[in-house]
Amino acid sequence: MAEWTSIRKLKDGETTDDLFAFLTCKPNAVAEPIHPKAMPVMLTETDELDVWLNAPWSVAKEMQRPLADELLRMTQSD
């Protein structure tokens, strides 16, 4: 999260907003029936987080990949 001060809407004037972002990739076989365009990149190991936050883009970009199908399970809630 980052704070950003700007004028997004003239009627609101200058505001400071919390900004969030996430990286997406092509969907795996589990996510594709729900959203065929993309899914969030999901890091599952502690060392992946360190690489993502600290490695040069030439290394970190390799992490922009779908989660292995067997690591994702869809559930339904009422």
PDB file of N, CA, C and O in Angstrom:
ATOM      1  N   MET A   1       0.839  -1.170   0.000  1.00  0.00           N
ATOM      2  CA  MET A   1       0.000   0.000   0.000  1.00  0.00           C
ATOM      3  C   MET A   1       0.890   1.240   0.000  1.00  0.00           C
ATOM      4  O   MET A   1       1.970   1.261   0.591  1.00  0.00           O
ATOM      5  N   ALA A   2       0.408   2.248  -0.669  1.00  0.00           N
ATOM      6  CA  ALA A   2       1.103   3.526  -0.710  1.00  0.00           C
ATOM      7  C   ALA A   2       0.065   4.638  -0.660  1.00  0.00           C
ATOM      8  O   ALA A   2      -1.042   4.496  -1.179  1.00  0.00           O
ATOM      9  N   GLU A   3       0.430   5.724  -0.038  1.00  0.00           N
ATOM     10  CA  GLU A   3      -0.450   6.901  -0.048  1.00  0.00           C
ATOM     11  C   GLU A   3      -0.088   7.764  -1.246  1.00  0.00           C
ATOM     12  O   GLU A   3       1.083   7.898  -1.598  1.00  0.00           O
ATOM     13  N   TRP A   4      -1.098   8.342  -1.863  1.00  0.00           N
ATOM     14  CA  TRP A   4      -0.894   9.174  -3.037  1.00  0.00           C
ATOM     15  C   TRP A   4      -1.793  10.391  -2.916  1.00  0.00           C
ATOM     16  O   TRP A   4      -2.996  10.256  -2.690  1.00  0.00           O
ATOM     17  N   THR A   5      -1.229  11.560  -3.063  1.00  0.00           N
ATOM     18  CA  THR A   5      -2.003  12.794  -3.016  1.00  0.00           C
ATOM     19  C   THR A   5      -2.112  13.338  -4.428  1.00  0.00           C
ATOM     20  O   THR A   5      -1.115  13.544  -5.120  1.00  0.00           O
ATOM     21  N   SER A   6      -3.358  13.565  -4.836  1.00  0.00           N
ATOM     22  CA  SER A   6      -3.577  14.056  -6.199  1.00  0.00           C
ATOM     23  C   SER A   6      -5.003  14.577  -6.313  1.00  0.00           C
ATOM     24  O   SER A   6      -5.786  14.513  -5.364  1.00  0.00           O
ATOM     25  N   ILE A   7      -5.317  15.086  -7.477  1.00  0.00           N
ATOM     26  CA  ILE A   7      -6.690  15.480  -7.791  1.00  0.00           C
ATOM     27  C   ILE A   7      -7.207  14.454  -8.781  1.00  0.00           C
ATOM     28  O   ILE A   7      -6.874  14.489  -9.966  1.00  0.00           O
ATOM     29  N   ARG A   8      -8.022  13.544  -8.283  1.00  0.00           N
ATOM     30  CA  ARG A   8      -8.589  12.506  -9.134  1.00  0.00           C
ATOM     31  C   ARG A   8      -9.902  12.985  -9.752  1.00  0.00           C
ATOM     32  O   ARG A   8     -10.207  12.675 -10.903  1.00  0.00           O
ATOM     33  N   LYS A   9     -10.670  13.741  -8.975  1.00  0.00           N
ATOM     34  CA  LYS A   9     -11.931  14.308  -9.448  1.00  0.00           C
ATOM     35  C   LYS A   9     -11.933  15.784  -9.092  1.00  0.00           C
ATOM     36  O   LYS A   9     -11.681  16.149  -7.944  1.00  0.00           O
ATOM     37  N   LEU A  10     -12.210  16.619 -10.054  1.00  0.00           N
ATOM     38  CA  LEU A  10     -12.194  18.062  -9.798  1.00  0.00           C
ATOM     39  C   LEU A  10     -13.140  18.451  -8.681  1.00  0.00           C
ATOM     40  O   LEU A  10     -12.810  19.313  -7.866  1.00  0.00           O
ATOM     41  N   LYS A  11     -14.317  17.828  -8.625  1.00  0.00           N
ATOM     42  CA  LYS A  11     -15.300  18.215  -7.601  1.00  0.00           C
ATOM     43  C   LYS A  11     -14.823  17.872  -6.192  1.00  0.00           C
ATOM     44  O   LYS A  11     -15.256  18.503  -5.228  1.00  0.00           O
ATOM     45  N   ASP A  12     -13.922  16.864  -6.053  1.00  0.00           N
ATOM     46  CA  ASP A  12     -13.401  16.482  -4.734  1.00  0.00           C
ATOM     47  C   ASP A  12     -12.161  17.273  -4.356  1.00  0.00           C
ATOM     48  O   ASP A  12     -11.800  17.334  -3.180  1.00  0.00           O
ATOM     49  N   GLY A  13     -11.503  17.882  -5.339  1.00  0.00           N
ATOM     50  CA  GLY A  13     -10.265  18.591  -5.063  1.00  0.00           C
ATOM     51  C   GLY A  13      -9.142  17.616  -4.739  1.00  0.00           C
ATOM     52  O   GLY A  13      -9.210  16.433  -5.070  1.00  0.00           O
ATOM     53  N   GLU A  14      -8.116  18.132  -4.090  1.00  0.00           N
ATOM     54  CA  GLU A  14      -6.966  17.291  -3.750  1.00  0.00           C
ATOM     55  C   GLU A  14      -7.334  16.331  -2.626  1.00  0.00           C
ATOM     56  O   GLU A  14      -7.896  16.738  -1.609  1.00  0.00           O
ATOM     57  N   THR A  15      -7.011  15.052  -2.815  1.00  0.00           N
ATOM     58  CA  THR A  15      -7.260  14.036  -1.790  1.00  0.00           C
ATOM     59  C   THR A  15      -6.012  13.179  -1.637  1.00  0.00           C
ATOM     60  O   THR A  15      -5.201  13.069  -2.557  1.00  0.00           O
ATOM     61  N   THR A  16      -5.871  12.581  -0.477  1.00  0.00           N
ATOM     62  CA  THR A  16      -4.820  11.600  -0.235  1.00  0.00           C
ATOM     63  C   THR A  16      -5.505  10.249  -0.129  1.00  0.00           C
ATOM     64  O   THR A  16      -6.378  10.051   0.716  1.00  0.00           O
ATOM     65  N   ASP A  17      -5.109   9.330  -0.982  1.00  0.00           N
ATOM     66  CA  ASP A  17      -5.764   8.033  -1.079  1.00  0.00           C
ATOM     67  C   ASP A  17      -4.756   6.911  -0.870  1.00  0.00           C
ATOM     68  O   ASP A  17      -3.572   7.059  -1.170  1.00  0.00           O
ATOM     69  N   ASP A  18      -5.243   5.788  -0.353  1.00  0.00           N
ATOM     70  CA  ASP A  18      -4.437   4.580  -0.248  1.00  0.00           C
ATOM     71  C   ASP A  18      -4.514   3.852  -1.582  1.00  0.00           C
ATOM     72  O   ASP A  18      -5.605   3.579  -2.083  1.00  0.00           O
ATOM     73  N   LEU A  19      -3.361   3.539  -2.157  1.00  0.00           N
ATOM     74  CA  LEU A  19      -3.317   2.836  -3.429  1.00  0.00           C
ATOM     75  C   LEU A  19      -2.816   1.415  -3.220  1.00  0.00           C
ATOM     76  O   LEU A  19      -1.899   1.172  -2.436  1.00  0.00           O
ATOM     77  N   PHE A  20      -3.424   0.496  -3.924  1.00  0.00           N
ATOM     78  CA  PHE A  20      -3.038  -0.909  -3.886  1.00  0.00           C
ATOM     79  C   PHE A  20      -2.873  -1.396  -5.315  1.00  0.00           C
ATOM     80  O   PHE A  20      -3.501  -0.873  -6.236  1.00  0.00           O
ATOM     81  N   ALA A  21      -2.034  -2.390  -5.491  1.00  0.00           N
ATOM     82  CA  ALA A  21      -1.859  -2.987  -6.816  1.00  0.00           C
ATOM     83  C   ALA A  21      -1.541  -4.461  -6.639  1.00  0.00           C
ATOM     84  O   ALA A  21      -1.052  -4.880  -5.589  1.00  0.00           O
ATOM     85  N   PHE A  22      -1.817  -5.232  -7.657  1.00  0.00           N
ATOM     86  CA  PHE A  22      -1.398  -6.627  -7.642  1.00  0.00           C
ATOM     87  C   PHE A  22      -1.056  -7.046  -9.053  1.00  0.00           C
ATOM     88  O   PHE A  22      -1.544  -6.473 -10.028  1.00  0.00           O
ATOM     89  N   LEU A  23      -0.214  -8.048  -9.146  1.00  0.00           N
ATOM     90  CA  LEU A  23       0.264  -8.538 -10.426  1.00  0.00           C
ATOM     91  C   LEU A  23      -0.582  -9.720 -10.855  1.00  0.00           C
ATOM     92  O   LEU A  23      -0.898 -10.589 -10.042  1.00  0.00           O
ATOM     93  N   THR A  24      -0.952  -9.759 -12.129  1.00  0.00           N
ATOM     94  CA  THR A  24      -1.746 -10.866 -12.650  1.00  0.00           C
ATOM     95  C   THR A  24      -0.953 -11.652 -13.689  1.00  0.00           C
ATOM     96  O   THR A  24       0.095 -11.223 -14.170  1.00  0.00           O
ATOM     97  N   CYS A  25      -1.495 -12.810 -14.008  1.00  0.00           N
ATOM     98  CA  CYS A  25      -0.897 -13.680 -15.017  1.00  0.00           C
ATOM     99  C   CYS A  25      -2.040 -14.436 -15.697  1.00  0.00           C
ATOM    100  O   CYS A  25      -3.202 -14.279 -15.322  1.00  0.00           O
ATOM    101  N   LYS A  26      -1.713 -15.243 -16.679  1.00  0.00           N
ATOM    102  CA  LYS A  26      -2.756 -16.047 -17.306  1.00  0.00           C
ATOM    103  C   LYS A  26      -3.317 -17.006 -16.245  1.00  0.00           C
ATOM    104  O   LYS A  26      -2.582 -17.406 -15.342  1.00  0.00           O
ATOM    105  N   PRO A  27      -4.584 -17.377 -16.331  1.00  0.00           N
ATOM    106  CA  PRO A  27      -5.173 -18.246 -15.314  1.00  0.00           C
ATOM    107  C   PRO A  27      -4.702 -19.691 -15.465  1.00  0.00           C
ATOM    108  O   PRO A  27      -4.380 -20.149 -16.562  1.00  0.00           O
ATOM    109  N   ASN A  28      -4.671 -20.393 -14.332  1.00  0.00           N
ATOM    110  CA  ASN A  28      -4.397 -21.828 -14.411  1.00  0.00           C
ATOM    111  C   ASN A  28      -5.714 -22.537 -14.736  1.00  0.00           C
ATOM    112  O   ASN A  28      -6.745 -21.881 -14.886  1.00  0.00           O
ATOM    113  N   ALA A  29      -5.691 -23.848 -14.846  1.00  0.00           N
ATOM    114  CA  ALA A  29      -6.882 -24.609 -15.249  1.00  0.00           C
ATOM    115  C   ALA A  29      -8.010 -24.515 -14.229  1.00  0.00           C
ATOM    116  O   ALA A  29      -9.179 -24.652 -14.590  1.00  0.00           O
ATOM    117  N   VAL A  30      -7.678 -24.283 -12.967  1.00  0.00           N
ATOM    118  CA  VAL A  30      -8.706 -24.178 -11.921  1.00  0.00           C
ATOM    119  C   VAL A  30      -9.405 -22.820 -11.994  1.00  0.00           C
ATOM    120  O   VAL A  30     -10.627 -22.751 -11.866  1.00  0.00           O
ATOM    121  N   ALA A  31      -8.660 -21.761 -12.195  1.00  0.00           N
ATOM    122  CA  ALA A  31      -9.222 -20.402 -12.223  1.00  0.00           C
ATOM    123  C   ALA A  31      -9.855 -20.039 -13.554  1.00  0.00           C
ATOM    124  O   ALA A  31     -10.760 -19.206 -13.596  1.00  0.00           O
ATOM    125  N   GLU A  32      -9.406 -20.638 -14.626  1.00  0.00           N
ATOM    126  CA  GLU A  32      -9.865 -20.242 -15.962  1.00  0.00           C
ATOM    127  C   GLU A  32     -11.382 -20.327 -16.155  1.00  0.00           C
ATOM    128  O   GLU A  32     -11.936 -19.433 -16.797  1.00  0.00           O
ATOM    129  N   PRO A  33     -12.092 -21.339 -15.645  1.00  0.00           N
ATOM    130  CA  PRO A  33     -13.546 -21.343 -15.822  1.00  0.00           C
ATOM    131  C   PRO A  33     -14.242 -20.172 -15.124  1.00  0.00           C
ATOM    132  O   PRO A  33     -15.325 -19.756 -15.537  1.00  0.00           O
ATOM    133  N   ILE A  34     -13.624 -19.644 -14.073  1.00  0.00           N
ATOM    134  CA  ILE A  34     -14.204 -18.516 -13.333  1.00  0.00           C
ATOM    135  C   ILE A  34     -13.831 -17.193 -13.993  1.00  0.00           C
ATOM    136  O   ILE A  34     -14.671 -16.307 -14.147  1.00  0.00           O
ATOM    137  N   HIS A  35     -12.575 -17.070 -14.376  1.00  0.00           N
ATOM    138  CA  HIS A  35     -12.087 -15.833 -14.992  1.00  0.00           C
ATOM    139  C   HIS A  35     -11.056 -16.194 -16.066  1.00  0.00           C
ATOM    140  O   HIS A  35      -9.883 -16.391 -15.749  1.00  0.00           O
ATOM    141  N   PRO A  36     -11.475 -16.283 -17.325  1.00  0.00           N
ATOM    142  CA  PRO A  36     -10.590 -16.768 -18.374  1.00  0.00           C
ATOM    143  C   PRO A  36      -9.464 -15.814 -18.783  1.00  0.00           C
ATOM    144  O   PRO A  36      -8.555 -16.205 -19.515  1.00  0.00           O
ATOM    145  N   LYS A  37      -9.523 -14.580 -18.319  1.00  0.00           N
ATOM    146  CA  LYS A  37      -8.523 -13.608 -18.765  1.00  0.00           C
ATOM    147  C   LYS A  37      -7.267 -13.599 -17.892  1.00  0.00           C
ATOM    148  O   LYS A  37      -6.155 -13.519 -18.413  1.00  0.00           O
ATOM    149  N   ALA A  38      -7.434 -13.679 -16.565  1.00  0.00           N
ATOM    150  CA  ALA A  38      -6.272 -13.529 -15.689  1.00  0.00           C
ATOM    151  C   ALA A  38      -6.579 -14.030 -14.287  1.00  0.00           C
ATOM    152  O   ALA A  38      -7.734 -14.235 -13.912  1.00  0.00           O
ATOM    153  N   MET A  39      -5.507 -14.220 -13.525  1.00  0.00           N
ATOM    154  CA  MET A  39      -5.615 -14.527 -12.099  1.00  0.00           C
ATOM    155  C   MET A  39      -4.460 -13.818 -11.396  1.00  0.00           C
ATOM    156  O   MET A  39      -3.462 -13.489 -12.037  1.00  0.00           O
ATOM    157  N   PRO A  40      -4.577 -13.579 -10.098  1.00  0.00           N
ATOM    158  CA  PRO A  40      -3.456 -12.956  -9.392  1.00  0.00           C
ATOM    159  C   PRO A  40      -2.264 -13.904  -9.326  1.00  0.00           C
ATOM    160  O   PRO A  40      -2.425 -15.123  -9.259  1.00  0.00           O
ATOM    161  N   VAL A  41      -1.078 -13.332  -9.344  1.00  0.00           N
ATOM    162  CA  VAL A  41       0.120 -14.119  -9.079  1.00  0.00           C
ATOM    163  C   VAL A  41       0.096 -14.436  -7.587  1.00  0.00           C
ATOM    164  O   VAL A  41      -0.114 -13.545  -6.764  1.00  0.00           O
ATOM    165  N   MET A  42       0.310 -15.700  -7.239  1.00  0.00           N
ATOM    166  CA  MET A  42       0.290 -16.127  -5.837  1.00  0.00           C
ATOM    167  C   MET A  42       1.642 -16.715  -5.465  1.00  0.00           C
ATOM    168  O   MET A  42       2.096 -17.693  -6.060  1.00  0.00           O
ATOM    169  N   LEU A  43       2.272 -16.111  -4.482  1.00  0.00           N
ATOM    170  CA  LEU A  43       3.543 -16.614  -3.987  1.00  0.00           C
ATOM    171  C   LEU A  43       3.258 -17.475  -2.762  1.00  0.00           C
ATOM    172  O   LEU A  43       2.496 -17.066  -1.886  1.00  0.00           O
ATOM    173  N   THR A  44       3.854 -18.653  -2.688  1.00  0.00           N
ATOM    174  CA  THR A  44       3.539 -19.591  -1.611  1.00  0.00           C
ATOM    175  C   THR A  44       4.719 -19.905  -0.703  1.00  0.00           C
ATOM    176  O   THR A  44       4.542 -20.522   0.347  1.00  0.00           O
ATOM    177  N   GLU A  45       5.903 -19.498  -1.086  1.00  0.00           N
ATOM    178  CA  GLU A  45       7.103 -19.789  -0.303  1.00  0.00           C
ATOM    179  C   GLU A  45       7.747 -18.497   0.185  1.00  0.00           C
ATOM    180  O   GLU A  45       7.731 -17.489  -0.521  1.00  0.00           O
ATOM    181  N   THR A  46       8.308 -18.524   1.377  1.00  0.00           N
ATOM    182  CA  THR A  46       8.945 -17.343   1.949  1.00  0.00           C
ATOM    183  C   THR A  46      10.055 -16.810   1.062  1.00  0.00           C
ATOM    184  O   THR A  46      10.188 -15.597   0.896  1.00  0.00           O
ATOM    185  N   ASP A  47      10.854 -17.700   0.490  1.00  0.00           N
ATOM    186  CA  ASP A  47      11.952 -17.236  -0.363  1.00  0.00           C
ATOM    187  C   ASP A  47      11.449 -16.556  -1.635  1.00  0.00           C
ATOM    188  O   ASP A  47      12.144 -15.706  -2.190  1.00  0.00           O
ATOM    189  N   GLU A  48      10.246 -16.916  -2.108  1.00  0.00           N
ATOM    190  CA  GLU A  48       9.665 -16.244  -3.273  1.00  0.00           C
ATOM    191  C   GLU A  48       9.368 -14.783  -2.952  1.00  0.00           C
ATOM    192  O   GLU A  48       9.572 -13.906  -3.792  1.00  0.00           O
ATOM    193  N   LEU A  49       8.891 -14.525  -1.752  1.00  0.00           N
ATOM    194  CA  LEU A  49       8.591 -13.157  -1.341  1.00  0.00           C
ATOM    195  C   LEU A  49       9.863 -12.314  -1.349  1.00  0.00           C
ATOM    196  O   LEU A  49       9.848 -11.173  -1.812  1.00  0.00           O
ATOM    197  N   ASP A  50      10.940 -12.859  -0.850  1.00  0.00           N
ATOM    198  CA  ASP A  50      12.206 -12.133  -0.840  1.00  0.00           C
ATOM    199  C   ASP A  50      12.669 -11.822  -2.260  1.00  0.00           C
ATOM    200  O   ASP A  50      13.107 -10.706  -2.539  1.00  0.00           O
ATOM    201  N   VAL A  51      12.573 -12.795  -3.152  1.00  0.00           N
ATOM    202  CA  VAL A  51      12.955 -12.569  -4.554  1.00  0.00           C
ATOM    203  C   VAL A  51      12.067 -11.488  -5.157  1.00  0.00           C
ATOM    204  O   VAL A  51      12.568 -10.571  -5.808  1.00  0.00           O
ATOM    205  N   TRP A  52      10.754 -11.581  -4.948  1.00  0.00           N
ATOM    206  CA  TRP A  52       9.816 -10.625  -5.530  1.00  0.00           C
ATOM    207  C   TRP A  52      10.122  -9.200  -5.078  1.00  0.00           C
ATOM    208  O   TRP A  52      10.068  -8.263  -5.876  1.00  0.00           O
ATOM    209  N   LEU A  53      10.443  -9.042  -3.800  1.00  0.00           N
ATOM    210  CA  LEU A  53      10.657  -7.701  -3.259  1.00  0.00           C
ATOM    211  C   LEU A  53      12.058  -7.154  -3.495  1.00  0.00           C
ATOM    212  O   LEU A  53      12.248  -5.938  -3.504  1.00  0.00           O
ATOM    213  N   ASN A  54      13.039  -8.025  -3.686  1.00  0.00           N
ATOM    214  CA  ASN A  54      14.421  -7.552  -3.701  1.00  0.00           C
ATOM    215  C   ASN A  54      15.218  -7.847  -4.966  1.00  0.00           C
ATOM    216  O   ASN A  54      16.240  -7.200  -5.197  1.00  0.00           O
ATOM    217  N   ALA A  55      14.803  -8.767  -5.769  1.00  0.00           N
ATOM    218  CA  ALA A  55      15.579  -9.133  -6.954  1.00  0.00           C
ATOM    219  C   ALA A  55      15.382  -8.119  -8.079  1.00  0.00           C
ATOM    220  O   ALA A  55      14.373  -7.414  -8.106  1.00  0.00           O
ATOM    221  N   PRO A  56      16.319  -8.041  -8.989  1.00  0.00           N
ATOM    222  CA  PRO A  56      16.116  -7.201 -10.172  1.00  0.00           C
ATOM    223  C   PRO A  56      14.941  -7.745 -10.986  1.00  0.00           C
ATOM    224  O   PRO A  56      14.624  -8.933 -10.917  1.00  0.00           O
ATOM    225  N   TRP A  57      14.305  -6.872 -11.748  1.00  0.00           N
ATOM    226  CA  TRP A  57      13.132  -7.275 -12.531  1.00  0.00           C
ATOM    227  C   TRP A  57      13.455  -8.446 -13.449  1.00  0.00           C
ATOM    228  O   TRP A  57      12.595  -9.300 -13.665  1.00  0.00           O
ATOM    229  N   SER A  58      14.637  -8.512 -13.983  1.00  0.00           N
ATOM    230  CA  SER A  58      15.001  -9.607 -14.881  1.00  0.00           C
ATOM    231  C   SER A  58      14.859 -10.963 -14.203  1.00  0.00           C
ATOM    232  O   SER A  58      14.631 -11.967 -14.878  1.00  0.00           O
ATOM    233  N   VAL A  59      14.988 -11.010 -12.885  1.00  0.00           N
ATOM    234  CA  VAL A  59      14.809 -12.244 -12.108  1.00  0.00           C
ATOM    235  C   VAL A  59      13.369 -12.350 -11.595  1.00  0.00           C
ATOM    236  O   VAL A  59      12.730 -13.393 -11.730  1.00  0.00           O
ATOM    237  N   ALA A  60      12.871 -11.268 -11.010  1.00  0.00           N
ATOM    238  CA  ALA A  60      11.535 -11.287 -10.394  1.00  0.00           C
ATOM    239  C   ALA A  60      10.428 -11.555 -11.406  1.00  0.00           C
ATOM    240  O   ALA A  60       9.423 -12.170 -11.050  1.00  0.00           O
ATOM    241  N   LYS A  61      10.575 -11.120 -12.644  1.00  0.00           N
ATOM    242  CA  LYS A  61       9.512 -11.287 -13.633  1.00  0.00           C
ATOM    243  C   LYS A  61       9.218 -12.755 -13.923  1.00  0.00           C
ATOM    244  O   LYS A  61       8.135 -13.081 -14.410  1.00  0.00           O
ATOM    245  N   GLU A  62      10.150 -13.633 -13.635  1.00  0.00           N
ATOM    246  CA  GLU A  62       9.918 -15.064 -13.828  1.00  0.00           C
ATOM    247  C   GLU A  62       8.855 -15.595 -12.870  1.00  0.00           C
ATOM    248  O   GLU A  62       8.322 -16.685 -13.076  1.00  0.00           O
ATOM    249  N   MET A  63       8.547 -14.834 -11.833  1.00  0.00           N
ATOM    250  CA  MET A  63       7.535 -15.240 -10.862  1.00  0.00           C
ATOM    251  C   MET A  63       6.129 -14.886 -11.324  1.00  0.00           C
ATOM    252  O   MET A  63       5.155 -15.256 -10.667  1.00  0.00           O
ATOM    253  N   GLN A  64       6.006 -14.184 -12.429  1.00  0.00           N
ATOM    254  CA  GLN A  64       4.705 -13.834 -12.985  1.00  0.00           C
ATOM    255  C   GLN A  64       4.175 -15.030 -13.767  1.00  0.00           C
ATOM    256  O   GLN A  64       4.213 -15.071 -14.997  1.00  0.00           O
ATOM    257  N   ARG A  65       3.680 -16.004 -13.002  1.00  0.00           N
ATOM    258  CA  ARG A  65       3.214 -17.261 -13.566  1.00  0.00           C
ATOM    259  C   ARG A  65       2.019 -17.753 -12.771  1.00  0.00           C
ATOM    260  O   ARG A  65       1.849 -17.382 -11.609  1.00  0.00           O
ATOM    261  N   PRO A  66       1.184 -18.591 -13.390  1.00  0.00           N
ATOM    262  CA  PRO A  66       0.039 -19.132 -12.660  1.00  0.00           C
ATOM    263  C   PRO A  66       0.486 -20.087 -11.552  1.00  0.00           C
ATOM    264  O   PRO A  66       1.516 -20.751 -11.661  1.00  0.00           O
ATOM    265  N   LEU A  67      -0.295 -20.139 -10.507  1.00  0.00           N
ATOM    266  CA  LEU A  67      -0.074 -21.111  -9.443  1.00  0.00           C
ATOM    267  C   LEU A  67      -0.324 -22.508 -10.014  1.00  0.00           C
ATOM    268  O   LEU A  67      -1.214 -22.683 -10.846  1.00  0.00           O
ATOM    269  N   ALA A  68       0.440 -23.488  -9.585  1.00  0.00           N
ATOM    270  CA  ALA A  68       0.229 -24.863 -10.047  1.00  0.00           C
ATOM    271  C   ALA A  68      -1.214 -25.277  -9.743  1.00  0.00           C
ATOM    272  O   ALA A  68      -1.732 -24.986  -8.665  1.00  0.00           O
ATOM    273  N   ASP A  69      -1.851 -25.947 -10.683  1.00  0.00           N
ATOM    274  CA  ASP A  69      -3.263 -26.336 -10.535  1.00  0.00           C
ATOM    275  C   ASP A  69      -3.528 -27.052  -9.214  1.00  0.00           C
ATOM    276  O   ASP A  69      -4.538 -26.790  -8.562  1.00  0.00           O
ATOM    277  N   GLU A  70      -2.635 -27.949  -8.816  1.00  0.00           N
ATOM    278  CA  GLU A  70      -2.868 -28.741  -7.597  1.00  0.00           C
ATOM    279  C   GLU A  70      -2.773 -27.920  -6.307  1.00  0.00           C
ATOM    280  O   GLU A  70      -3.132 -28.412  -5.238  1.00  0.00           O
ATOM    281  N   LEU A  71      -2.296 -26.683  -6.395  1.00  0.00           N
ATOM    282  CA  LEU A  71      -2.196 -25.838  -5.203  1.00  0.00           C
ATOM    283  C   LEU A  71      -3.397 -24.913  -5.010  1.00  0.00           C
ATOM    284  O   LEU A  71      -3.457 -24.163  -4.036  1.00  0.00           O
ATOM    285  N   LEU A  72      -4.345 -24.969  -5.932  1.00  0.00           N
ATOM    286  CA  LEU A  72      -5.532 -24.106  -5.849  1.00  0.00           C
ATOM    287  C   LEU A  72      -6.785 -24.962  -5.870  1.00  0.00           C
ATOM    288  O   LEU A  72      -6.943 -25.850  -6.708  1.00  0.00           O
ATOM    289  N   ARG A  73      -7.671 -24.675  -4.927  1.00  0.00           N
ATOM    290  CA  ARG A  73      -8.932 -25.428  -4.858  1.00  0.00           C
ATOM    291  C   ARG A  73     -10.057 -24.417  -4.740  1.00  0.00           C
ATOM    292  O   ARG A  73     -10.000 -23.510  -3.909  1.00  0.00           O
ATOM    293  N   MET A  74     -11.073 -24.569  -5.563  1.00  0.00           N
ATOM    294  CA  MET A  74     -12.238 -23.696  -5.513  1.00  0.00           C
ATOM    295  C   MET A  74     -13.251 -24.259  -4.518  1.00  0.00           C
ATOM    296  O   MET A  74     -13.507 -25.463  -4.482  1.00  0.00           O
ATOM    297  N   THR A  75     -13.810 -23.380  -3.729  1.00  0.00           N
ATOM    298  CA  THR A  75     -14.876 -23.762  -2.815  1.00  0.00           C
ATOM    299  C   THR A  75     -16.044 -22.826  -3.047  1.00  0.00           C
ATOM    300  O   THR A  75     -15.881 -21.751  -3.624  1.00  0.00           O
ATOM    301  N   GLN A  76     -17.208 -23.227  -2.605  1.00  0.00           N
ATOM    302  CA  GLN A  76     -18.410 -22.418  -2.770  1.00  0.00           C
ATOM    303  C   GLN A  76     -18.976 -22.117  -1.402  1.00  0.00           C
ATOM    304  O   GLN A  76     -19.111 -23.015  -0.570  1.00  0.00           O
ATOM    305  N   SER A  77     -19.307 -20.869  -1.164  1.00  0.00           N
ATOM    306  CA  SER A  77     -19.952 -20.511   0.093  1.00  0.00           C
ATOM    307  C   SER A  77     -21.363 -20.033  -0.198  1.00  0.00           C
ATOM    308  O   SER A  77     -21.654 -19.540  -1.288  1.00  0.00           O
ATOM    309  N   ASP A  78     -22.216 -20.181   0.771  1.00  0.00           N
ATOM    310  CA  ASP A  78     -23.623 -19.773   0.603  1.00  0.00           C
ATOM    311  C   ASP A  78     -23.843 -18.323   0.885  1.00  0.00           C
ATOM    312  O   ASP A  78     -24.970 -17.838   0.785  1.00  0.00           O
TER     313      ASP A  78
END
